[in-house]
Every structure is written in C-alpha cells, then in structure tokens.
Amino acid sequence: MLNAPFNLRGWGLPGAAPLHLRVQVATPHVPAPQKPPEEVFYFHKQ
C-alpha cells in the first residue's frame, strides 16, 4: 500500500513495481493504492 503522491509518481516508471512491492511490505499502515491488485501483479510480472 502506497501513499498517493508516491503512487502517482511511480506508476509511470518501468521496473518500478518491485520497489512498490518493497514499499508495500515496509509500510503496511499507509492507504492502499487506487490501482487494483491485478494491475500490481501485471506490472510485477513484466
């Protein structure tokens, strides 16, 4: 789960998904991203 500003900056960056997943694990207390989990996994598999 990412905060909105970081989420908006990061989604357009190729290869950013692994970083997002690390941030999600590191900060479980922040609001969930607006992207559905299916898209998160889609970017992660690329």
ABEGO torsion letter per residue (X at the ends): XBBAAAAAAAAABBGAAAAAAAAAAABAABBBBABBAAAAAAAAAX
